[in-house]
Amino acid sequence: MAKNLDTPASEVQSQNDVAARPLTLAAPTTQLLKFRDKVYTSRTLIIPPSNRTLLVAKAQVEVAPADAEALAFLKASAEFEPLKE
């Protein structure tokens, strides 16, 4: 960064300190529930009757605990089992 002759060195230094600090992100408050797909390692699930989709990746699918429709769909199928972590 080029130093402006009208800007004191201490002010330039404090601007550099702010830019160098790492960004901290807050942890998510909702823990997702994970299910293992016993048949496929990747696929797209379509939940009837809403036609919403869930993505299976690395033989796992994640849903929010409040997503009753997705939970009912996954628990009703013999192709999925809940993962304990």
C-alpha positions as CSV (number, residue, x, y, z in Angstrom):
1,M,0.0,0.0,0.0
2,A,1.5,3.3,-1.0
3,K,1.8,5.8,1.8
4,N,0.0,9.1,1.4
5,L,2.3,12.0,2.5
6,D,-0.7,13.6,4.3
7,T,-1.5,10.5,6.3
8,P,0.4,9.9,9.5
9,A,2.4,6.6,9.7
10,S,0.4,5.5,12.8
11,E,-2.9,5.8,10.9
12,V,-1.5,3.8,7.9
13,Q,-0.3,1.1,10.3
14,S,-3.7,0.8,12.0
15,Q,-5.4,0.4,8.6
16,N,-3.1,-2.4,7.8
17,D,-3.7,-4.1,11.2
18,V,-7.5,-4.2,10.5
19,A,-7.0,-5.7,7.0
20,A,-4.7,-8.4,8.4
21,R,-7.1,-9.7,11.1
22,P,-8.8,-13.0,10.2
23,L,-12.5,-13.0,9.7
24,T,-14.3,-15.0,12.4
25,L,-17.7,-16.6,11.5
26,A,-20.3,-17.5,14.1
27,A,-21.0,-21.2,14.5
28,P,-24.3,-22.4,13.1
29,T,-26.9,-22.7,15.9
30,T,-28.8,-25.5,14.3
31,Q,-27.2,-28.9,14.2
32,L,-28.1,-30.9,11.0
33,L,-29.2,-34.5,11.3
34,K,-27.3,-36.9,9.0
35,F,-28.6,-40.1,7.4
36,R,-26.5,-42.7,5.5
37,D,-27.7,-43.8,2.1
38,K,-27.3,-47.6,2.1
39,V,-27.8,-47.9,-1.7
40,Y,-26.1,-45.0,-3.5
41,T,-23.1,-42.7,-2.8
42,S,-24.7,-39.8,-4.7
43,R,-28.2,-39.1,-6.0
44,T,-31.0,-36.5,-5.8
45,L,-34.0,-37.4,-3.7
46,I,-37.4,-35.9,-4.6
47,I,-39.8,-35.7,-1.7
48,P,-43.5,-36.1,-2.8
49,P,-45.9,-34.3,-2.8
50,S,-43.9,-31.1,-2.5
51,N,-41.3,-32.2,-5.1
52,R,-38.5,-30.7,-2.9
53,T,-35.1,-32.2,-3.4
54,L,-32.4,-33.5,-1.1
55,L,-28.9,-34.2,-2.3
56,V,-27.0,-37.3,-1.3
57,A,-23.3,-36.9,-1.4
58,K,-20.6,-39.3,-0.1
59,A,-23.5,-41.6,0.8
60,Q,-24.9,-39.0,3.3
61,V,-27.8,-36.6,3.3
62,E,-28.3,-33.8,5.9
63,V,-31.6,-32.3,7.1
64,A,-32.6,-29.8,9.7
65,P,-34.3,-31.2,12.8
66,A,-37.3,-29.0,12.1
67,D,-37.8,-30.4,8.6
68,A,-40.6,-32.8,9.4
69,E,-41.4,-33.6,5.8
70,A,-37.8,-34.7,5.0
71,L,-37.4,-36.6,8.2
72,A,-40.6,-38.5,7.6
73,F,-39.4,-39.3,4.1
74,L,-36.0,-40.6,5.2
75,K,-37.3,-42.5,8.3
76,A,-40.0,-44.3,6.2
77,S,-37.4,-45.6,3.7
78,A,-35.4,-48.7,4.3
79,E,-32.6,-47.2,2.1
80,F,-31.6,-44.7,4.8
81,E,-30.4,-45.0,8.4
82,P,-29.7,-42.2,10.9
83,L,-26.0,-41.6,11.7
84,K,-24.8,-41.2,15.2
85,E,-22.0,-38.6,15.7
